[in-house]
Amino acid sequence: MKPQTSSSRASSFPELLFVYGGSETVQDSKTKSRSKGSAQKKQDASGSEIDTEVVAVFTEGGKLHVPGDAAPYFSLLGRLATHAQTPFAGRQGTSLFVRFGGERGIENVLLAGMGAVSELTEEKARQAGGAAWIRAVSEKSASVRILADTFAGAQKAYFRPWLEGFLLNAYQFKKYRSEGVKPAAEGSSKKGTKKEAQSTAVPRSHFQGMPTRIEVFSTDAASRFQLSEDVEWASAMAEYVNLTRDLSNEPSNAGTPTFFAETLERIAKALGVKATTLTEADAGRERMNLYLAVGQGSEREGRIVILDYQPKATKNAKTVVLVGKGVTFDSGGISLKPGLRMEDMKHDMTGAATAAAATFLAARMKAENRVVAILGFTENMPSGTALQPGNIIKARSGKTVEIINTDAEGRLILADLLDFSSEFDPSLVVDIATLTGAVSTALGKQCAALFGNDLGVVSLLKRIGDSAGERLWELPLWDEYLHDMRSDVADLKNTCNDSLGGTIRAAVFLKQFVKKGTPWAHIDIAAMGFHVSHLNYIPKRGASGLYVRTLARLILDYGKSNAT
Ligand SMILES: [Zn+2]
């Protein structure tokens, strides 16, 4: 498993770099021998031109508090706090941008408010990072150096979520805007001269008007390995969250099932992940009639993509199977949706995009578990050959389903894919889908709905989701919800004619296709997959990229003694 290098990408922004400017070399810190001869000055360390330094500012007892390496800023802060036109109190999410005009060897300093140390949470740190990014963009900073040592002592744990919030904001979808789009110039940024500098890049194909270079700088020998891991995670995380956003934002005339299959195959190949694509003929041989029924009204052929990541050491490895709904456009079919906001239905493949990105991210982080992602791409369209209400279709599992509403199509796709997932001998199956509009009514836009048949998996997912700022809330899976979905003429109906408990009914329908004894969870992201406007580190419109981090972390942690 060879990680991608930045040079293998077509265009990469921003560049993220970890620079250690301390006095101990790698060998020194390992052997504890003293060698101050290799000391380097801060400005020399990266050999780069940085226009803005970012200093995290905490408060303690109502007073500004700058720990660690940022101590030289302390007296400056005192003066600024008194003389600034708007007094800067360091409150969480606030910032102060100071222009020095080069007199301090740096053009500008961005003081990023973190708030009271005692009240910090991972999510608050993430939001403070998001706020700092917004300020850096509005001040037109082209290159920033984050002084990581300002996260000292107990605050160290908040650096990673802060950096996440900073980077998750680095996204725009301007691929189809003709004005002002400047393609990224390859190799234009200078490389660090110090050999310890690690460079990774977040691909930003549609990048515009944001910092193009981000340095994380530290002189603390004790923190350097942790910081370098934080930077590695943050840059990989941003890359694959942005991949999810790119795929989900793609309009359906370009984002067809074949486009997604080819795109994912290409990325998988570069990462050493095995990718197999099933055509509709292949799906027919697999008896996936529910999946095929959804796409039978479309001119565009469906594709099922199977990504398979194998860890190097297979001993003790679990097999986590992810199943994703990939409806590239959901018109509702013959049960046509109303026209208002139908354009959002290009996002109905976000579950598949999220599962794919989580698989790639886990592969990049060298997960010790095997991951198989089964992604069902197809298009739900009305036509002379489309599925009709009243039709009866035989599922791969052998159960027959009477179609009541052709807009309840996601569960049909997932039912066949969940049944198919048992072929991979899974330790755990998790499906993710923009499944029901009803989930917005039930839970609003603060969390995704979570269902599961295994208490340990449910609590692990909730814990990981809380930590990632991607909340999950459990709803019931009682079979009683199925009573209204018993058909007179088939084994099951795909929905029923009232709208009660729609999110739960969909989940209970899926449960009928999960092999008995297999731990399984279902995540409904219909409310969270796009147009999430209340998080300052997520684009307000379009795809959110949420839940990639949670699924990747699940893959990384599942089966570890400290996790389940
Ligand atoms: Zn639908």
Boltz pocket constraint, residues with backbone or C-beta under 6 A from the ligand:
constraints:
  - pocket:
      binder: B
      contacts: [[A, 330], [A, 332], [A, 406], [A, 407], [A, 408], [A, 409], [A, 410], [A, 435]]
      max_distance: 6.0
